[in-house]
Structure formats: structure tokens, C-alpha cells
Amino acid sequence: MKVPRGFIAKLWSFISFLPFFLLLLSLGLLKGVIIGPIVVVIMVVGNSSVAIGLWPAHFFWTYYCVLKTKRVGWVLKLLVLLFLPLPLVLWPVVAIVGSLLGGIGFGFFSPLIATFEVIGTDHKDKCFHCFVDGCRSTLEGSCTVVRDFTDFCFHSYFSFMDDLSEEIPAGEKPVDIRLSKLPKSLFIIPIAIAIDVPLITGVALWKSPYMLIIGWKRLLEDLIGREGPFLETVCVPFAGLAIVLWPLAVAGAVIASLFSSFGLALYSAIIVHQEDSIKFGFAYTVAVVSLFDEYTNDLLYLREGSCFPRPRYRENMKASDGLERRNSIDMKNEKESSRGSRLVSQRSKTLKQALQQYTPVQVWDWLFKSCEVNGRILFRDGLIEVKDIEECIVKGKCKKLGIKLPAWSILQCLLASAKSESSGLIISDEVELTRTNLPRDKVFEWFIGPLLIMKEQIKGLELSEDEEFCLKKLVMRNKNERPEDWDDTGFPSGDHVRRAQLQAIIRRLQGIVGSMSRLPTFRRKLKNLVKVLYLEALQSGIIASQGQGGGSSKSRRKGQGSVGTVDTKGPVVTQEERHRHNPQVPEDVV
């Protein structure tokens, strides 16, 4: 597309853009003012009710699990019990304040951004969608936030605490601190907070004008010159929106620096405990300001290094010094490379070509789409039964549907990836997840890293087709704790070492899925998956046959009661609806 060249052309492009942008901005602000208060009420009332209502259970169960756990030594346990009332008392306050701030931000900015997003859509009546888009979706999103918060407080929290109270494996030592080092560690904390918090916050405040000016300068250049990510016409309104909202981003960075300064200061106590020296604790208190200053300089492309002193805060710093120097050189080279690649990408790539990195939401949706497809297949093969769906709906026992089915879906992905020449994971026929396009998210990297290792392990095993086919049944029905558990299963290989390796992979996958199940969105997506399998059973007539007398009276009560609340003689579920990712089934089904 034609990019304006010259001062007159750029000036005219900017002037002609202003009325269009101001109209969208005014409309988005109006929608935010109307929708925002409703969202705030929904999130504050919903989340605060959950936090306050479950607070007594959280309080007593936390103390019980901390007292019961053997993963923590008695000195650290006493220290935790001593300071535990403070976070427990502050938890409802944090939940209410966080819901208030989150409701204001989400309720106001979501309709505003949705107004600008209409410009890049293919809607025929864009004017109408500019008025309505972002209103209903924001209200539904606020309800989803309350639902996910409820799942986290009611399910994920207790799952975390149950793991804490479990027995530790043989040979694993409990985490503890030495009582003789405790006074030194506690002594350094107030001093470090008094020094680091004001200095780090001061550095952030000092750099904030640079961040504001540099950001505005770059955004205005992209807006007027129509280069970089704003080369596409549909992205021009977002340039103006980014210019307006950039001060909020700067303010958020300063606030984040303030909160992070407390964590950096508290780490001085760990340094004192590890090095058994208050001197090194003081040295770290001074050095961390220099590290933070250098980090901000790298982010803002300012001068290298820092003007603050950086004393040695560990006994043996030679290796770490060399590592820091190498990291500094690598960061510098990476920064120069990113500058060059950015200049190239700005002039040679369009927006669609540049946005090739996947998000955690996309990968999350792919996983549950795979679970939906595999769930239908396993249901037809008899490896998932109606009683599994009933137990998940009625009793909440969802190990087969919530743990084993995702583990099998991931294992299939690993098997397909091991057979290919890909360096990453084959998510689908058109999607390949590699280290270059995987989401830049720390939590996601904790999950994807072990999967890449397991893929190489499976590749080294060179499984036959018979072994892969047999794994489907073993993952869904059998225990996988010892090699002897597969003796009478018909597994083609009699090699106990090979069996143990496969069982270890399966256990690791189930552990990863178990960790995933604690994420707030997992339970909501699992319910959608159960709805899909329920529709499969309903369409195949299995539930209806149970209700007509094919099963016991107990099964009939389940089929006609909690599970069978949908009239089986009602409208037939269409093929399109059955294969939709999130089928619309009445909420009383689940």
C-alpha cells in the first residue's frame, strides 16, 4: 500500500486521521462510561462474596495443612505460622481492591478497544458494530472472571494445599532454615526495605519521563509515517489509542517497580541466610539498585551499565561475574540485533506477517479441541463410558475426563511430533509450535519445556504401531505405577525397562495436566468438554436407553435426574452443533 512521503503528505495524513480517531475515541469512552460501572459492580460483588464467604475455610485449612506438612522443617514452619495471619487477614482486602481496580480497567478499556477493533473486521455495517461491539462481551467477560475466581478459590486453592500436606517422597529433605541464621536474616529485612524501596522507586520515577517521551516519539513516528506495525490501515486508529493510553502504561510501570522493590529487598534475607553474613546482605542491598538501573537502561535503550555501585554480594562471584558479563554482552548483541531486525521488519513485513507468535489462549483452545475430538473417539471405542460422565457431573469425580483424557491428547501430540522432523510440537496439520513462536509466558514455559524433553524421549524409544495403539487403553484404564501393572494388558513389549520409561512419561503427563487443572479456566473448559460428551451419549441413544429400563433403578434416576434434565424427546441435536467447539447446552446439564 502507498505510504505518505514528504512533510506535506504526512501532515495531511495526520490531519485527515484526527476527526476519524476522535469520533471513535468519543464513542469508545461513552461505552466505557456506561458499561464500566456495571462491570465493577459484578466483579466487586461477586469476587468479594466468594473471598469473604470462603475466608473461614481458607483460614483454618491453611493452618491445618501447614501444621500437617512434612515438606517444611519445624523452624520454618514456626516462622510461617507466626506470620501467616497477616496475609490471611489481608486476603479479602486484596481481593476486593483487586476486583475494584480490575473491574474499572476491564469495564472501561474493553469496550474502548472493541470500538477500534471493528475497523479491522469484515462487517458490512461497521457503523452499527462500532456502537454495539464490546458491550455484551464485556459484561459476559466480567461474569467469566467471577466464575474463574470462584473456581480458583473453591477448587485450585484446596488442591494446592492438599499437595502441601501430602507425604514427601523417600530421600527428599524438608525445606528448612537454620535457627542460628534467623536473627541475621530478620535483621537485614527492615534495613533493605528502607534503602531499596525508595531508591528503586526513585530510579523508576527518574526514568519515567524518558519512557514517556521515547514512547510518544516512536508512536507519533509510526502514526504519521505509517511505518512499523502501523503500516496497515486498520491499525492506524490503534496508533492514536496507544498515544492516548501511553501515560497509563508509564504509570503502571512505575507502580510495578514500587511493588517489585519490596520483593527485591526481601531477597536480601535469603542472601544473608545462604552466605551466613550480614555484610553480603548489605552488599546485595546496594547492588540490587544497580542491577535494576541497568535493567531499565536496557529496556529504554539508554546508556549501558549503571552509575550506582555494585559490590560483590556472594562469597564466590567469579563464575557469576563472568556470567553477568556474558549476559550483558548477549543482551547488548540481542538489543542491536533486535534494532536491526525491527528496522527490516518495519519496511518489509505487514502486520499479518509480523504477528506469528502464538498466545497461551490459542494453545489452551487447541488442547481442549483435541480433547473434544479424542473424547468422542474414546467414547465410541468404549474407553470412556456414560458412568464416567455421570460421575463427573454428579459427584465431581473427573479424573478420567479431566486428567487422563488431556494426558492422552498430549501424548498423541508427542507421538506425532516424534515421528516428524519438527524441532517443536505438531499441534495440528497447520500448526507447529516451536521455541521461536511459542507464547512468551513463564507459566506456559514451565509446561512446554518438559513436553519437548518427553518428545525426544519418545523419539528415542521408536514405538511401533501396536505399542501406540495399546497405549490408548493403558492410559485411560490401567495404573501406570510399576512395570508389572502392564503384565496382563497385552502390551507388545516385554522389556521392563521400556515399560518403566513409558510409564514414567505417562505419570509425568498426568502430573502436568494435574498442574494445569488448577488454572482457573481449566474447570470452565472441562465443563464444556463434558457437555460435548453428554451430547455424544444423548445422540447415540445410550442415556435414553438407560432411562427406558436398560439399566438399574439407580442408573435410571441418574439418567432422568441430574444428568437427564434435557428432554431426550425434544429437538434433535444437529451435526453442526455436535461438532462445535463449545456447544450450547442448557447450564442445568452440568
N, C-alpha and C positions, 0 to 999 in steps of 0.2 A: 504494500500500500504506500501511497505517497506521503512522505514526511515533510512538514514545513521546513523550508530552508531560508535563512536570512532573517534579519531582525523584523522586517515588516510582516512577513508571513507568520512568524512565531507570535508577534504581538496580536495579529488578527485572530490567530487560532486561540489565543488566551482570552481575548475579549468575547469572541463568539461562544466560548465554552462557559463563561461566567453565568449568564441567565439560566442556561440548562442545568448547571450544577446547583445554583441557588434554589431553583424550583424543587429539585429532588431533595435537597437538604432540608428545606422547609417542610415538605411533605413527610419526610422521614422523622424529623423532630416532632411533628404533630402526632404521628402514630406512636412514637415512643412515649410522649407525654400521656397519651390516652391508655396505652397498653401497660406501661411501666407500673403504675400503682396497683393494678390488678395482679400482675406477676409478683410484686413484692408481697402482697397480702397472701397469695397462695403459698409462696415459698417460706415466708416467715412463720405463718400459722402452721403449715404442715410440718416443716422441719423442727420447729421449736416444740410442737406437741410430741413428736417422736422422741426428741432428745430428752425432754423433761419426763415423759411417761416411762421411758426405759432407764432413766438415770438410777433409780434404786437398784435395779437388776444389774446394771453395769458396775455400780459401786461395789456391791457385795461380791459379785462374781469375779471382778478383778482382784480383790483382796484374797479370795479363796484360791484362785489359780496361782497367784504369786506365792502364797504360803505353801501350796502343794508342789510347785515345780521343783525339779531337781536339776534343771538346766542352769540355775543360778546358785552361786555359793552363798553361804549364810551371811557373810559380811555385806555383800552387795544386796542380798535380799532385805536385810535390815535397813539398809540405806534407802532402798526403793520403797519399802513400807513407810519409812519416815516421811518421804517427800511425795508419796502418792496422793494424799488428799488434795494437794494443790491443783494438779491437772484435772483430777476428777471433779472438783468443785468448779473449776473454770470451764469444763467441757460444755455445759448447757449455755454459758455466756458466749463462748466461742461459736457454738452452733447458731445461736440467734443472731449474733453480729455478722457472722459469715453469710447467713441466709439473707440478711438485710442488704449487705453490700453486693452479694451475688445477684439478688433479685433486682436491685437498682441497675446494675451493669447489664444483666441479661435482658431485663424487660425494656430497657431504653435503647440499647445498641442493636439488639437483634432485629427489631422492625426497621431501624435506620439502615442497617446493612442490607436487609432484604429488599428495601426500596431500590437501592443501587444495583443489586444483583439482577433485577428484572431486565436491565439494559442488555445483559449478555444472554438472555434466553431467546427462544424461538416463538414466544407467544405472539399470536396475531393481534390481540388487543393489549398492548403493553401499558397503555394508559390506565386501563381497569386494574391490571395486576399491580401497578405501582401503588394503587390505593389499598388493595386487599392483601397482597403478599406480606408475610411476616406477622400478621395479626393472630390468626388461628394457630399457626405453627409455634409462635412464641408462647401462647397460653398452653398448648399441649406440651411444649418443652419444659415449662415450669412444673407441670404435673409429673412429667417423667423424672425430673430432678428430685422431687419429693419421694417418688416411688423408689428410685435408686438409693436415696439416702435411707429410706426405711429398710430396704434390703441389706444395706451395709450395717446398720445398727442392730438389726434383728438376726441376721444370719452370718455375715462376714466377721463381725466382731467376736461372736461366740466361737466361731471356727478358729480364729487366731488364738484365742485364749485356751481352747481345748488342746491345740498343738503345744502351747506353752506348758500345760500341766501333764503332758504325756511323759512316759519314761524315756530317759536318754539312752541311746544305743550303747552297747558294751564297748568300753575303751574310750568313750568320749568324756572329756573332763568338763565339769560345770564352769561357767564363766564367773569369775570372782575377782576381787581386788584385795590387795594386801593391806591389812589393818594398819601397819606401820606407815604406809604411804598415804593414808587417807587424810590426815591433818594437812600435809603439804598440798595435796590436790585441792582441798577445800579452801585453803588459804589463798591460792592464786586466783580463784574464780572472781571475787569482787574487784580485785586489782585489775584483772584482764578486762572485765566489763567496763570499769571506769576509764580505761585507756582506749580500748579498741572500738567501743561503740561510738563515742564522739568523733574519733579520728576517721574511722571508716565512713561514717555518715557525712563528715565534713568533706572527705575526698569525693564522695558521690555528689554532694551539693556543688562542689567546686567544678566538677566535670559536667554537671547538668546543662549549663549554658552552651558548652561545646557540643554536647549531644543534640540539643535543641537546634542550634544554628546549622550544624553539619547535616542533620536530618532534613530540615526545611530546605536547605540549599540543594540537596540531592533530589528531593521530591519536586521542587519547582523546576529544576532542570529536566527531569523526566516528563513533567506535565507540559511545559512549554515546548521542549524539543521533541516530545513524543518518542523518546528512546527508552531503552531498557525494558522493564516489564510493562510499561505503558505504551508500547508500540501499537498494540491492538486498540481499536476504537472503543470496544466495550469496557476497557479498563481505565479509560480517561476519567470517568466520574470517580472511580476509586482513588485516583491520584489526589483529587481535591478533597475527598473524605479523609485520606491519610494525612493531608496537610492540616486539616482542622483538628484531627484527633491526636496528632503527634505530641502536643504538650502533655496529654494524658499518659501517653506511653513513657515520656520522660519522668513524669511524677511517679508513675508506677515503678520505674527502675530505681528511683531514689528510695521509695518506701521498701522495696525488696532488699535494697542494700542495708537499710536500717534493721530489718528483721534478721537478715543473714549475719550481721555483725555480732549478734548475740551467740549464734552457733559457733562462729569462728573464735569468739572469746572463750566460750566454754571448752573448746578443744584444748586449751592450754592446760586444763586439769589432766587430760589424757597424756599430754606430753610429760607433765611432771610425774605421773604415775609410771609411765614407760621408762623414763630416763632416771627416775628417782632423784630429781634435782630441781629445786626451785629456780636456780639460775637459768636452766634451759627453759623453764616456763616463762620467765621474764623475757628471755631472748625470743621465744615464739610470739609473745605478745607484741613485741616491736616488729618482728619480721613479717607478721601476717598483714600489717598495714602496707608494707612494701609490696607484698605479693598481690594484694587487692589493687593497689595503684597500678602495677604493671598489667594486671588483667584488664582494667578499664582502658588503659592506653592501647592495648591490642584491639579491644572492641571498637574504639573510636578512631583507630589508625593515627594515633598521636606518636610522639617520640618513643623509642624503645627504652625499656628499663624503667627505673623509678628513682626519684630523688630522696626517698626515705631509706634509712639504713636497714640492712638485712643481716643481722648476726646469725651465727650458727646455733641452732636450737636442738641439735641431736649430737650424741657423742661421736658417732661415725657418720660424717656428712660427705665424705669424699665421693662415694658412689652416687649419693643423691645430688651432690653438686654437679657432677658430670651429667646426671640425668636431667637436671634443671637446665644446664647449658644446652644439652641436645634438644630438649623440649623447646627452649627459647629459639634455637636455630630453626627447628622444624616448624614452629609457629610462624616465624618470620618468613620462611620459604613458602609455607602454606598461604600466608596472607598475600605475599607478592603474586603467587600463582592464582589465588582467588581473584585478585585485582585484574590480572591479565585475562583470565577466563571470563570474568564478568564483562570486560570491555568487548571481548569477542562475542559473548552470548548476546550482549545488548544489540549488536549490529547484525547478527546472523541468525538469531532464533526468534521465533514468535512465541507468544505466551503458551500456546498448546505444546510446543516442542520443549519449552523450558520446564514445565511442570510435569516431570516424570517420576517424582518421588512419591511413594505411596504413603498413606496415612494409617495410623493404628485402626481407625474405624473401618477402612476398607478391608484390611486383613481380618479384622474381627468378623465382618459380614461374610467374608469368604469362608471362614471356618464354620460358621453356623449354616451357611448354604450347603457346604459339604456334608455337615451332619444331617441336614434335611434329606439330601439325596441318598446318603448311605443308610439313614434311618428307614426310609421306605424299602430299600433293598433288603436290609436285615429283617424288617418286619415280614416281608413276603417269604424270606427264607426260614422264618421261624426262630431266628436268634433273638428277636425282640417280640414279646408276647403282650397280649392285652393286659395281663396282670401286672406287667411292668409299668404300663401307662397308668393303670388304676392305682398302684402303689405310689407312683409319683404324684398323682393328683390328690388322692385321698389321704395318704399317710405321710407324704413328703419324702418318701424314700426314693431318691432319684439317682442312685449310684450308677445303674446301668445306662440310663439316658443322659445323665449329667456328667459322668466321668468316663465310663467305658466307651460310649459311642464317640465322643470327641477324641479320645485316645486312639480309637481305631481309624478315625478320619485322618488324624495327623500321621498315623503310621502308614496309611495308604499314600499320603503325600511324600513321606520319606522314601517309600519303596519306589515310587515313580521317579523321584529326584535321583535316587541312587543308580537307576538304570540309565539315566540320561547323562549327557556330558556337561550338564549345568553345574556351575560353581555354587549355586544357591538352591532354592526350593521351587519346585514346579507347583504353583498353586492351582493353575488351570491350564487349558490348552493355549490361552492367550496371555497368561500372566506368569512371569518368572520373578521371584523375589530373591534379590542378591544383596550383597553388602553395600552396593552403590545406590540402590533405590529403596532399601528398607526404611521404615519410619525412624527418624532421629528422636527416639524416645527411650529414656533409660529403662523404664519398666518393660517396654517391649523388647529391648536388647537382652534383658535377663531371660526372656523366654526363647528368643530366636537363636541365641548363641548355643545353648545345649542342643537344639534341634539340628543345627548344622554339624555338630560333632557326631550326633547319633546317625545322621545321614551317611557320614563317612564310615562309621562302624558297620552299618547295614551293607554298604557298598563292598566292604571287605569280606563280609560273610557270603556274598554271592548266593542268595537264596534261590531255590528252584520254584517253579510254579506251584508244585504240590505243597511246598512249605508255606508259600504265601497264602494259598487257599486255606490251609489248615489253621493258619494264624487267626483268621477271621473268627472261627469258632472258639479258639483258645482265649482270645482277648475278651470276648463277650461272655463266656460261660465258665471258664476254668480259673482256678487260682494260679498265680504265677510267682509263687514264693520260693519253691525248690524245684530242681530238675526232675525229681520224682513225681511231681504233680502232673507231668505230661506222659507218664508211662502207659496209661491205658486210653490215650486220646487218639492214637493213630498218627502221631506226628512222624513224618517220614524219616527223620534223622534220629539215630540212637546215640549220637555224640552228646554226652552230658555237658561238656564244656560249651558246645554250640547252643544247647538248650539254655544253659545258665546265662549266656550272653544275650539271647533273645528275651529271656525273662527279665533280665536287668533293664533292657531297653523299654519293655512294656511297663515295668514298675516306674521307671523314670518318666515315661509319658503320662502315666496316671498321676504321678506327683505334680507334674507341670500343670495338667488340667485341674487338679485339686487346688493349686495356687490361683489359676485363672478363675475358678468358681467363686473366689472371694471378691472379685471385682464386682462393683455394683451392677453393671449392665449385664453380667452373665445370667443372673437369675431371670431377668426380664426376657432375654432372648431364649432361655431354656423353656420358659412358658410358651413362647411362640412355637418352639420346636415340638413341644408336647401337643399343641393344638394341631399341628400338621399330622403327627402320627395318629391322633384321635380321628381326624378326618379320614385317614387311610383305613383305620379299623371300621369307621362308620360306612365308608363307601364299599368296603369289601363285604359288609354284612355280618361281621363277626360279633360286634356288640349287639346287633339286633337279634341274632340267633341265640345269644346268651339270654337276652331278655324274654325270648319266647319259650324258654324252658330247656335250652340246650345245656345250661349249667346248673349249679346248685342254687338253692334259695338265696344263699349269701351272695353269690355272683349276680343273681338277678337283682338283688337290692342295690348292689353297686352299679349294675348296668342301667337301672332305671332311676337311681337316685343321684349320687354325687357326680357320676360320670355321664349318665344318660340324660342330663337335663335338656338336651336338644332333642326335639321331636324327630324320631327316625322316619316318620311318615310325612315329614314336611318337605320343603323344596329340596330337590336333588342338588348336591354339590357339583358344580361344573368342573370339567377337566382343567380349565384355566385357573379356577380358584384353588383347586387342589395343588397345583404346581406353582402357585405364587409363593414368594419367599416368606411373607407374613400374612397368612390367610386371615380373613376377617371372620372370626368365630366369636359368638357371644362370650362375654367375660365370665359368665357363670359356669362355663365349661371347665375352667381351670380355677 
